[in-house]
């Protein structure tokens, strides 16, 4: 499915570009996401999603596959798999920035999303509205903790000490990010009252199926 969103940030385009293409810096602003390590140009972590009483955790990686500084255009590819093997998610995210005066930037985000498993049962309409609200949360956190310059630096720790050196060529440096665990992204809370009537029947079905599977395993 394709999702399109626009948002504004109150900084010049060059500042916005430098920040939004720094995945390690903006990762803590993403609801439900936790960056765990960086190796070369690949960023790895988890995204937790809560649907009623059920929590799904996607473990995956993201990397920037296209970066056009002159045109202020970036393309990100992210892929993840539900840790219990019950779903996958993949997305190609294209960000186009344009100036909105001397101290503002308009960002257009186009997302080509391919998702399976529990979350996919929400459908394009619900996911589109939820993603709009989550993007608002992301932008608010971005402006408060990153663009304002008040946010703390992302903590990190190096690879394990005491590793024996070898004569083999060194690969990309791997850094483990010591970021705090994030609470799961609550889709029902993000959906809001107007969408609850559409979401609740789906959640009921998910819960019933989960309970039925659990009872069968106990037999």
C-alpha positions in Angstrom: 0.0 0.0 0.0 1.1 3.6 -0.6 0.9 6.3 2.0 1.6 10.0 1.5 2.1 12.6 4.2 3.5 16.2 4.5 4.8 18.0 7.6 6.6 21.2 8.3 9.6 21.9 10.5 10.7 25.3 11.7 14.3 25.3 10.5 16.0 26.1 7.2 16.1 23.4 4.6 19.9 22.6 5.0 19.4 22.1 8.7 16.4 19.9 8.2 18.2 17.9 5.6 21.2 17.3 7.9 19.0 16.1 10.7 16.5 14.0 8.8 19.2 12.0 7.0 20.9 11.2 10.3 19.1 8.0 11.3 20.9 7.5 14.5 20.0 11.0 15.7 16.3 10.8 14.8 15.6 7.2 15.8 14.6 8.1 19.4 11.9 10.3 18.1 10.1 7.4 16.4 7.2 6.0 18.5 7.8 2.3 19.5 11.2 2.2 17.9 14.5 1.3 19.5 17.8 1.6 17.7 20.2 -1.2 18.9 23.2 -1.2 16.7 24.8 0.4 13.6 27.2 -1.5 11.2 28.4 0.5 8.3 25.4 2.1 6.7 22.9 -0.3 8.2 20.8 0.6 11.2 19.3 -2.3 13.2 16.7 -2.3 15.9 13.2 -3.3 16.9 9.7 -1.8 16.6 7.1 -2.8 19.1 3.4 -2.6 18.2 0.5 -3.2 20.6 -3.0 -4.2 19.4 -5.2 -4.4 22.4 -3.7 -7.1 24.8 -1.4 -8.4 22.1 2.1 -7.0 21.5 4.1 -7.8 18.3 7.8 -7.0 18.0 9.5 -6.5 14.7 13.2 -6.9 14.4 14.9 -5.5 11.3 17.2 -3.1 9.6 17.1 0.1 7.6 19.5 1.8 5.3 19.5 4.9 3.1 19.7 3.7 -0.5 19.6 7.1 -2.3 20.8 10.4 -1.1 20.6 13.5 -3.4 21.9 16.4 -1.4 21.4 18.9 -4.2 17.7 18.0 -4.7 17.2 17.3 -1.0 15.8 13.9 -1.7 16.4 10.7 0.3 15.2 7.1 -0.1 15.2 4.7 2.9 14.6 1.0 2.7 13.5 -0.8 5.9 12.7 -4.5 6.4 11.6 -6.4 9.5 10.2 -9.7 10.7 7.9 -10.3 13.7 10.0 -12.1 16.2 7.5 -14.9 16.6 7.5 -15.4 12.8 3.9 -14.4 12.3 4.4 -11.4 10.1 6.7 -9.2 8.1 7.0 -5.6 7.2 9.0 -3.8 4.5 8.9 -0.2 3.4 10.5 2.1 0.9 10.3 5.6 2.3 11.0 8.6 0.0 11.5 12.0 1.6 11.5 15.2 -0.5 12.3 18.5 1.1 11.5 22.0 -0.1 12.1 25.4 1.4 9.2 27.2 3.1 10.8 30.6 3.5 14.1 31.4 5.2 13.3 29.5 8.4 11.0 26.7 7.4 11.0 23.4 5.5 8.2 21.3 4.0 8.8 17.6 4.0 6.8 15.2 1.8 7.0 11.5 2.8 5.9 8.8 0.4 5.8 5.3 1.8 5.4 2.1 -0.2 4.5 -0.3 2.6 4.2 -4.1 2.4 3.0 -5.7 5.6 1.7 -9.1 6.6 0.4 -10.6 9.9 -1.8 -9.1 12.6 -1.1 -5.5 11.8 -2.0 -5.9 8.1 -5.6 -6.7 9.1 -6.2 -3.0 9.8 -6.2 -2.2 6.1 -5.0 0.8 4.2 -7.6 3.3 5.6 -6.8 2.7 9.2 -3.1 2.4 8.8 -3.1 5.7 6.8 -4.9 7.6 9.6 -2.8 6.0 12.3 0.5 6.8 10.5 -0.7 10.4 10.1 -1.0 10.7 13.9 2.3 9.0 14.5 4.0 11.3 12.1 2.6 14.2 14.1 4.1 12.7 17.3 7.4 12.2 15.5 7.6 15.8 14.3 6.7 17.1 17.8 9.4 15.0 19.4 11.9 16.0 16.7 11.4 19.7 17.1 11.5 19.5 20.9 14.4 17.2 21.5 16.6 17.4 18.3 16.0 20.6 16.4 15.9 22.7 19.6 19.4 21.4 20.4 18.3 20.4 23.9 18.0 16.6 23.3 20.7 14.4 24.8 23.1 12.6 22.4 22.3 9.0 21.6 24.2 6.7 24.0 26.4 4.0 22.6 28.9 1.5 23.6 31.7 0.0 21.6 32.2 -3.7 20.6 33.3 -6.1 23.3 36.7 -5.4 24.6 39.4 -8.1 24.4 38.7 -9.2 20.9 41.8 -10.7 19.4 43.2 -8.8 16.4 43.7 -10.7 13.1 45.4 -9.9 9.8 42.1 -10.1 7.9 40.8 -6.9 6.4 38.5 -5.1 8.8 34.8 -4.9 7.9 32.4 -2.1 8.6 32.7 -0.9 12.2 29.8 -2.2 14.4 28.6 0.0 17.2 26.1 -1.2 19.8 23.6 1.6 20.8 22.8 1.6 24.5 19.4 3.1 24.1 16.6 2.7 26.7 13.9 0.2 25.9 10.8 1.9 24.4 7.2 1.2 25.2 5.2 -0.4 22.4 3.3 1.7 19.9 -0.4 1.3 20.9 -2.4 1.2 17.7 -5.7 1.5 19.5 -4.6 4.6 21.3 -3.2 6.1 18.1 -6.4 5.3 16.3 -8.5 7.6 18.5 -12.2 7.6 19.1 -13.3 8.1 15.5 -11.6 5.0 14.3 -12.3 2.8 17.3 -15.5 1.4 15.9 -13.6 0.1 12.9 -10.7 -1.2 14.9 -12.4 -3.0 17.8 -14.0 -5.8 15.7 -10.6 -6.5 14.2 -9.0 -6.7 17.7 -11.8 -9.0 18.9 -11.1 -11.4 16.1 -7.3 -11.3 16.8 -7.9 -12.0 20.5 -10.3 -14.9 19.9 -7.8 -16.5 17.4 -4.9 -16.0 19.9 -6.9 -17.6 22.7 -8.0 -20.5 20.5 -4.4 -21.2 19.5 -3.3 -21.1 23.1 -6.0 -23.6 24.2 -5.0 -26.0 21.4 -1.4 -25.9 22.5 -2.3 -26.9 26.0 -4.2 -30.0 24.9 
